[in-house]
Amino acid sequence: MEQIQMVDLRSQYLKIKDEIDAAIHEVIDTTAFIKGPAVADFEKALQKYTGVKHAIGCANGTDALQIALMALGVKPGDEVIVPTFTFIATAEVIALLQLKPVFVDVYADTFTMIPEQIEEAITQNSKVIIPVHLYGQCADMQAILEIADRHNLFIVEDAAQAIGSEYVFSDGTVRQAGCIGHIGCTSFFPSKNLGAFGDGGALFTNSDLYAEKIRSIINHGSKVKYFHEEIGVNSRLDTLQAAILNVKLKYLDEYAKARQEAAMYFISIPLKLMPVNVKHLKISFH
Ligand SMILES: Cc1ncc(COP(=O)(O)O)c(C=O)c1O
């Protein structure tokens, strides 16, 4: 019996093996392992794909969230409003920076945060809202933007599971997940919509100011080599991963379509026809 993978990374690779192998070999041949040209190429392609002004690669989606909060200059004790239902990384980085997570519930159908509960959770210490776009489904960004605007709060979108998803505003404006708030974050964990061959992540922003700050924090708080103006982290996107992602980005819409078709197939199977272990399936969230 053939085991069906949740994401079949092997056949995904075999379909574009020649392109991927060539991209990997180019990095090896040039030995441009750190901050090689493939990183800038991928960031440019990502900007074009998402329509955002700045796309900045980093080491993983968890770091992206941490760096976004650091770039906004929040201080220990500041409150960050997050959904109760997400992968741990969203709340983990809040705790790591000694900020206070304030949890709000999610809708039972979309698993995204309930805007009315955000409003109730706001105090004088609130600084940031982190909407999480889960399973490719966007949070109610129109309502969240309106609340953030009224209370002067930052929005950091967690789009780790939603790169390529589109949010449609009531006036018909369409924006990509992660490119709506002050800063957006995504993950290139191998099983994500756009998966690397290891860890990877990116931050999105339309602000030149935040982009400059993010680029510095990612690289040990440095803009000029060996000059360190602030405390940062080492979280550059690996050049090999960037080269691979640059190839796979071209196929992202195709991958998303295949996932949607698989989901529709499973939804269309009447529950009574499913094998017992599928009926009692517990969903895992990574
Ligand atoms: C919603 C969410 N946020 C953040 C992350 C963290 O991303 P990474 O695994 O790249 O650190 C993930 C990945 O699993 C995620 O699903």
The ligand as an SDF file (V2000), in Angstrom:
LIG
                    3D

 16 16  0  0  0  0  0  0  0  0999 V2000
    1.6540   30.0840   11.9430 C   0  0  0  0  0  0  0  0  0  0  0  0
    3.1270   29.8670   12.0110 C   0  0  0  0  0  0  0  0  0  0  0  0
    3.9040   30.8540   12.5030 N   0  0  0  0  0  0  0  0  0  0  0  0
    5.2460   30.7200   12.5580 C   0  0  0  0  0  0  0  0  0  0  0  0
    5.8820   29.5770   12.1260 C   0  0  0  0  0  0  0  0  0  0  0  0
    7.3670   29.4550   12.2970 C   0  0  0  0  0  0  0  0  0  0  0  0
    8.0570   29.2410   11.1000 O   0  0  0  0  0  0  0  0  0  0  0  0
    9.4570   28.4360   11.0970 P   0  0  0  0  0  0  0  0  0  0  0  0
    9.1600   27.0020   11.3190 O   0  0  0  0  0  0  0  0  0  0  0  0
   10.0190   28.7140    9.7390 O   0  0  0  0  0  0  0  0  0  0  0  0
   10.3210   29.0290   12.1590 O   0  0  0  0  0  0  0  0  0  0  0  0
    5.1140   28.5390   11.5950 C   0  0  0  0  0  0  0  0  0  0  0  0
    5.7640   27.3180   11.0730 C   0  0  0  0  0  0  0  0  0  0  0  0
    5.4850   26.2330   11.3890 O   0  0  0  0  0  0  0  0  0  0  0  0
    3.7000   28.6770   11.5470 C   0  0  0  0  0  0  0  0  0  0  0  0
    2.9320   27.6970   11.0540 O   0  0  0  0  0  0  0  0  0  0  0  0
  1  2  1  0
  2  3  1  0
  2 15  2  0
  3  4  2  0
  4  5  1  0
  5  6  1  0
  5 12  2  0
  6  7  1  0
  7  8  1  0
  8  9  2  0
  8 10  1  0
  8 11  1  0
 12 13  1  0
 12 15  1  0
 13 14  2  0
 15 16  1  0
M  END
$$$$
